[in-house]
Structures are given as structure tokens and as C-alpha cells.
């Protein structure tokens, strides 16, 4: 009799635990349990690598398969998530804001089906050139051929604007994947290769092991003028020693990155995803160390509204979300 009571207790307890498990996706019929997609950027870029962290959280901690999709980058991700062609997308603040307001690259069309979930990291605008080119700053770009990443990405969208703000006119702007542009730089087909990524940019770290290069940021006077026109950007510093080719601080422009989804993604799913992201921050950092900036307080840098499921999490832990981020 005691054995029977014991086993009834064990079975009941296990059944109870099964029912209340917050990450038991099969019990959430409106969750995308068959799998989700995360829009990143071209293969080989920081976004593509970084997306592996959230994909692991979804798969290993929530039981939901996640695939990282190669896209054109932030602008493309805003479009794809807005149209529900992706479940999630990685975006930088400026393209997200311009998409929301219909300004800049959006050219009057508003992309207001997107909502922010969590902050990722700060992007640093950076370029490099072979030392033998004689290039030392953006102001040396007159008549040069400059690579700015793939069309649809943050660097391809904003580097030309930054260069124009410097008052120089390159011979040509070339768009391709960063790795392809790196090959072109080494072959003498372009003069500088630029991106907007977290620190360190692996391509610079790799290239400087085989070539003498100079690392280029955005000088203070150029940054000041640019920020007046694009207030979602901020000044930043690439710390000395980030690259062996730069034993000094490099001033530049920065902008935040965020994970977004579409407005009617189930709120309880987004709540749990948000919770698991912060709970498993070490896993994210193991994929890319820029994830050290994944902190709840940094959600307040978002330039567009948050998803209701994410808002619930932040408010539960004591973060006051401004009215303008609740829509």
C-alpha cells in the first residue's frame, strides 16, 4: 500500500512539473514550435556568427529549432520581419528607426509591424586599408575605391553618407560580402574595406596577421556633423590594443543593435524568449564576446517600440519602459 502511494505521488509530481514547465513548447499551441528563422547578414559576418547564440537558446533551452538565415543585413531584416517572412531579425537602431518612421532608406514607406525584443551590442564603424596605400583617414578617400559591405546592410547604407559628410568623393563604392571585399583589398582592386560591427572585427584581426594595415574610424568633426543629422548615432572609441595595428584609441561612430520580431508574435512566447536570453547570457558570450552588452537596462536605447511580451519581462524586473516604447 505504501509503495502504491509512493508511486502515485511520484507520477503526480512529475505530471505537475511537466505541465508547469515554462519552456515546454509542445504545450504552447500558438508558439512556433516547428521552428523559427533568425535573419542575420551574409555568411562570415558578425551578425551571422552572433545569431548562433539566440539560436542555441531557442533550441537548447526552449526546445524550438532555430535556423540562422543569410540576408542582406539590417535594412533587409526590417523588411523581411515586417512582412513576416522571418520570425526574428537583427537590426541596428538607425535602419530600424528609419523603417519605422518612413525616413532615410525607407523613402516614405513605414515599416511598423516590427517590435524590439532585446538589446544586442554596440556597433562600431571601422575601416582598414593596406599601409602602403598611404590612406590614414576618411579624408584620404578622394578618388579611391571603397568597399562598404553588402547592399541592405548598415555599412552599405551609412558609410557613403559618412564619407559624403567628410566632403570627399571616392572614385567608386563597391558592395559585396566583407570577406570578398577583403580579397579585393589584398588584390589591389579596392583601397579600403569598411563595416559596422562589434569589437573586435575578426576580419581586421585576421588580415593584420599577414598584411601591414591601418585601421580607420570616423574623426570627431565628421562625427559631430553626422550625428546632428542622424541622432540615433553616437560617438565612440575603438580602444587602443583592440587591434595590434592600432596601439592607440580610434574615435568613430557607434549605433546599437537589437533583435526584433513582428507585432503579433505570441506575447507569452516572446516573454519566455526574452527571459531565457538574459538567463543564458554566458552562452551568448561564448558565441561572440560582444554579447557582454546584453543587459536589460540597454533596452532603453531602442528607438522604436518593444514587443508586449518583452515589456512584461522588463517591467517585472523593475525597468520602467517609456510610453513611446509601448505601441
Secondary structure, 3 states (H helix, E strand, C coil): CHHHHHHHHHHHHHHHHHHHCCCCHHHCCCCCCCCEEEECCCCCCHHHHHHHHHHHHHHHHHCCCEEEECCCCHHHHHHHHHCCCCCEEEEEHHHHHHHHHCCHHHCCCCCCCEEEEEEEEEEEEEEEEEHHHCCCCHHHCCCCEEECCCCCCHHHHHHHHHHHHCCCCCCEEECCCHHHHHHHHHCCCCCEEEEEECCCCHHHHHHCCCCCEEEECCCHHHHHHHHHHCCCCEEEEECCCCCCCCCCCEEEEEEEEEEEEECCCCHHHHHHHHHHHHHCHHHHHHHCHHHHHCCHHHHHHCCCCECHHHHHHHHHCCCCCCHHHCC
